[in-house]
Every structure is written in C-alpha cells, then in structure tokens.
Amino acid sequence: MSIIEAKGLSKSFMQAVKEPGLKGAVKHLLIPRHIEKMAVQSLDLSIEAGETVAYVGPNGAGKSTTIKMLTGILMPTAGSISVNGINPYRKRMENAAQIGAVFGQRTQLWWDIPIVESFSLLKDIYQIPDAVYKTNLEMFIEMLGMREFIHLSARKLSLGQRMRADLAAALLHNPPIVYLDEPTIGLDVSVKQKIREFIKKINQEQQTTVMLTTHDLGDIEDLCKRLIIIDHGSIIYDGSLSEVKSRFARNRVIFFQVGSPLPELYQQLSQTPGMKLDLQNDQEFSVSFDRYEYTASEVVSRVMKHGEVIDFRMEDANIEQVIKAVYDGNLNLNETGA
C-alpha cells in the first residue's frame, strides 16, 4: 500500500458574492449570496514510501489545499485520504506525530525564545528519546550550519536562518513523511544549496518521503524524480521528471566558439527549418534545434565542416520551459498523451 493515497479527493469553498460600495455591502447583509468554488476536484494521488515528489502548478491551482488536507488541517468535501494508514482529518494527533511540515511563509518556532529551546519543547511534544534527539540535533546543526545562531531567538534570525531552523524542527522526530511548501522562497544561492543537500541526505539515509510544492525549478531538478502538475484542482500530469523533459522540452541548444567568422554557415543555419541561430559576435554563437528533427552530432558536424571549433557546450532540455508553457495555457499534457 502507498504511504500516501487519495481517491476522488475534492474540496470546495463557499465564496461570498458582493456588489461594490456601501449599497452592495448592505444588500449582501440582508440577502447574502454565495457561489461554490472548487479548489480540488476528483483528485487521485498515490505516493510510495521514500519517493521525492514535486507537486507544482500555477497560483490557485489547488496545491496548498491538497497539502492542508493531507496534513489534516482541512476536511475534504468528498473522497478519501490515507496517510501511512491513518485518516489525517479524523486522527489529527496520530497523523501529526508521523509527519513533518515546512511552510515558507510561516514558522513553527516560538518567537521569543532561543532556537535550541524551541527544539527542546518539540522533543517533549513528540516524546523523542534522548539519544535520538541528541543525534539528530547535532547532525542538523552541522549539516545546516546552525551553530552560530542556535542560541538566538526566532525573531532575531534572518529568513535563511529561520528556514534552516524550521526544517530541522520539522524533522527532529524522524517523521516518515515531510511536506515542504516553498521551503527555499526568498533565500540566497548558498542557503538554498544547504537546504537541498540536507533534504537529499535525509531522503537517502532515512528513506523519508518528500512532497515538495515550489515555484523554484532548481528545487525540482535537484531534489525530485517525479513530477505532478495540478491545474484548476485536477492533476494534468503525473510521471517522471526525465520523461516530461524528453517528451515536451523539445529544444536543445549548443553554444559554439569558432576560430574565425563563418558567414556562409551563419546564413545556412538561419535558413534551416527547425534550427535557430543566435549570434553573440562573429566567433561565438548558439544553435537551438528540435531534438526530434536533428541530433546533436548532426549540428556539431555541420559547424565543423565550415571551420575550426575551439569550444562548444550543450544545454539540455529545460523543465522550466515545459511548466511555463503549462502555466500559460500553451501546452495541454493530457492531449499530448501524458
């Protein structure tokens, strides 16, 4: 059985409909009118233990609503959920004991006490054995670089420091499942890398199941092997990250540096269907091509026939292009056979 299982999961909200101005407010007070808003509809989800899954979609697609139902914060309107064999909204205490959660805009740390004291309180709340607590705390301090601020209160931390502390707090009790909602939002490159390396290590060594919602494509490519895209409350793609890149990110780019200008080649490439030339200067250029029409070796061979190639590098398919196309409504993954 999957560690996370949802069948026919739906969640709707009633939204008030008001006309503008004082007249509209009074009218709504006397004759209130509401419409039903479907945040998640008929969603089927199955995640195996130890998986790292990216759960992405445009704003308002239903990502956070799904996570809130899986954590037991919200009760579904319809459908069923099982998280490690537990119904999360009927057994919230039992469910909370087996999950960790990090929400980028919120903290579970106590605002006015040192971070180490927050960890100590969490130890008592989750009833973590002394040996496990000491081992985990020392490992997290070292891996996340928290030693310099472990004795500061949460209100004195920078965003990057607080996110590292929140991540440690969520994983102190060795939960088999962790939900990460925008865990690297607003962070600099070095802090992002620390957090990504930490998540990968926990997943590999403890087989922790990770469900990640993010708009940072670097997080997805670095951490996740499986991609689920949700839009308007329904899943429109569920498969491997490599598959969606190979199937839908058709363009590849090769960057060249040549020994001398090659005007004849530049003209040929500009006129070749399925290729696009981008000249940086007389001796540096890139060729974008459709991977289903041409191979990389064909492109390189064509350039080498015209002159000396000093250096070249290839940029592979980018998942960002695919997801942007989905967000913009320019690509329907269901219609393309996903």
N, C-alpha and C positions, 0 to 999 in steps of 0.2 A: 504493500500500500504506500502511496506517495505521502511524504511528510506534510505537504500542503495540498489540499484537494477542495475544489469549489465546483459546484454543479448548478447551472441555471441561476447564478448569483445575480441579484438585481437590487438596486437601491434607488428609491425615488424620494423627492422632497416636494413639499407644497410651497410655492413661491407666491407672495402677495403681489397683486397687480394694482398699482395705484396710478391715478391720473396726477399730473403735476400741479403744484401750487396748493394753497390752503383749501380751496374748494375740493380738490382731489383727496386731500387728507381727511376732510370731514365726511365726504362721500364714502370713503373706504371704512371709516369708523362706523358709519351707520349701516352700510351694505357692503361688507367685506367680500372681496373676490380673489380667488386663488387659482393658480394653474399648477399642474403636476409636472415636475422636472425630473427626467430620468438621468441620474448620474452614472449608473452602471446598469446594463441590461443583459440578462441571459448569458452571463459570462461563465465559461468553463475553463478551469485552471488546474493544472497538475504539475507539481514540482517535487522532484526526487531529493532525498537526503544528500547533502554535500554539493548540490548544484549552486552555481553563481548565475543569477538571472537578472538581466536588465529589463525593467518594466517601464517603458517610455511612451510618451505621447504628448501632444500639444497641451497647453494650459486649458483646464476644464474638461479634459478627456475622461477623467474618472480614476486617475492613478491614486491620488490621496484617499479618495473614498474607498477604493479597494483595500488599501493598506489599513485604514481605520476599521474596516470590517474584519480583516484578518487578525488584527490586534485585539478585537473585542470592544473597541470604543463605540462603534456603530452596530446596530442590529439590522440585518438585511431585510428588505421588503419581501423578497422571495428568494428561494433557492436554499442550498445547504453549504456549510463550510466544515472542514475538519482540519485542524492544525495539530499534527503529531497525535492524532486520535482524540483530540478534545474539540468540542464545540466552543469557539472562543467567546461568544457573547452570552452563553449560558453558564460557562465556568471561567469567568474572567480571572479569578485569583490563580487557578491552576494554569491557565494559559499564560498569564503574566510571568509565572515562575520559569517558563521554558522558552521565553523569547527575549530578545534584546531589541531596542529601537532607538534610532538616532534621527531626530528631525532637525534639519539645518537651521530653522528659524527659532527653535525652542531648546531649552536646556532642562535636564533632569537634576542638575546640581543645585544645592542650596546656595542662595545668592550671597549670603553674608558670612559664611564660614569657610575655612580653608578647604581646598580640594581634597586633601587627604582625609579630612573629617567627613566629607560627603561620601567618600569611598567606604569609610568605616561604618557609616549609617546604612549604606547599601548592603554591606556584609551582614549586618544584623537583620535587615528586612528580608534578604534572600536566604538567610541562615547558611552562609557559605562557611565550610570548615576552615579552621585557622590555617592549615597547611596549604590548602588550595588558594585561599585569599592572599597569603604571603607570596606564593609562587607567581600567581597571576599579576599581582600589583607590581612586583619587581620587574617582571618581564615587560609589562605595559609601560612602566616608567622608562625603561631602557629603549624599547622599540619606538615609542612615540616621543622621546626626548622631553619628558615632563619634569625631570628632576629640578630644573631651575625655577619652576613655578608651582610645584606640588603643595607648597605651604601658603600660597596666596589664596585669597577668597575669589569666588567666581566673578564678582563684579569688577575685579582688577585685571582680569585676563583679556588679552586680545582675542579677536574672533578665531584665529588659528589655534591659539592655546585652548580656548574653550571647546572647540570641536574635537581636539585630541583627547581632552579630559572626558567629554561626553561619550566618545567612542569607547574609552576604557571603562567608563561606568556601565555602559550597556553590555559589556562582555565579561565583567568581573565574575559572574556566577556561571560561566561556561554554558550559555544557552545554546541549544542545538539549532536555533533559527534566529537570524538577525535581519531586521528591516532597516534599510538605510534610505532616508528621504532627503535628497540633496546634501549628502554629507560633506561635499567639498565646495559648496557655494561660497563665493567671495574670498576664497583662500589663494595665497600665492603659490607659485610652482613648487617650491621646496616642501611646503606643508602638505600640499596635495600628494606629492610623491611619498612622503612618510605615511600618510593615511592609506594610500593604495597598497604599499608594501605590507603594512600591518594587516589589512583585510585579507590579502592573498595568503599571508603566513597562517593566519587563524583558520582560513578555509582549508588549506593544505594539511596542516598538522592536526586539527581537531575535527575536520570534516563538517564545519559549521555551514549550514545552508544560508546563503546570502540572497536577499531580494533587494535590488537597488533601483530606486527611481531617481533619475537625474536628467539634466539637460546638457551635462558636460560629456561630450563624446569621447574625451580622453579616459574618463572613468569607465565607460562601457568597453572600449577596446582593450584597456589594460586589465580589467577585472573579470569580465563576463564572457562566457562561451555561448550562452543562449540569449536570444533577444525576443521580447514580447512587445508588440506595438499595439496600443489601445487608442481608439479614436471614437468620440461620441458614445462612450460607455461600452463599446464592443471591441473584442480583440480582432485585429485585421491581419496580424502576422504573428506566428509563433514558430520559431525554428532557430537553427544555429546562426551565430554571427557571421561565420565564414560563408554560409550558404546565401544569406541575404546580400553580402558583398559581391559574391561571384555572380549571382543572378541579376542583380539590379544596378550595381555600380559598374556600368559597362566601360566607362572611360578609364584609360591608363595614360600616364604622362611620362615621357622620357626627356630629361634635360641633357643637352649636349654642349660641350665646349670643343670647338674645332680650331685647327692650326691657322686657317685663313678663311676669308669670306667665301661663301658658296652661293652666289646669286642664282645660278641655274637651279640648284637644289631647292632653294627657298621658293622659287616660282613654282616648281613641280609640286612641292608639298602643299602650297597654298591652293592649288587647283585639284588636289586629290580628294575625291569623296571619302568621308569617314575619317579624315585627318584634319587637324587644325594646327597651324604654325603660329608660334608666339615668339617674335624676335626680341631679345633683350638688347643685343648690339650686333655688330657684324659677325662676331665669332661665338656668340652664346645665344642659344635658342631652345625652345621646348616644342615637342610634338605631342599633341593629345590625339588619341586614336581609339576607335571602338574595338575592344578586345575580341569581339565576335567576328570582326571582319579582317583583322590583321593580328599577327603575332608580334611580340617584342623583337624577336630576331629579324623579322622582315623589315621592321622600321630601322633597326640599327644597321643592317646590311645595306639598305638603300642609302643611308647617310655615308657609310664608309666607302662606298663606290665613288663618291664625289670628292672625297678629300680626307685629310688626316683627322681622326678623332682623338683629341687629347684626353678627354674625360667624359663620362656620362653616368647618369644615375636614373633609376626608375622609381616613380611614385605609384604605389599600387592603389587599387580601388579604395575609396574613402566612404565609410559608413555614414559620415555626416551628410553627404550629398543625397543619399537614399532617404534618410529620415527627414531632411529638409523638404524633399520632394513630396513626401507623405504629408507633412505638416501643411504644406502649401496647397495640397489637394491635387498635385500634378501626377501622382502615382497611386494607383489602387492595387494593393498587393493581392487582394482576393481575385481580381480579374486577370492577373498575370499568372495565376496558378499556384500561389502560395497556400 
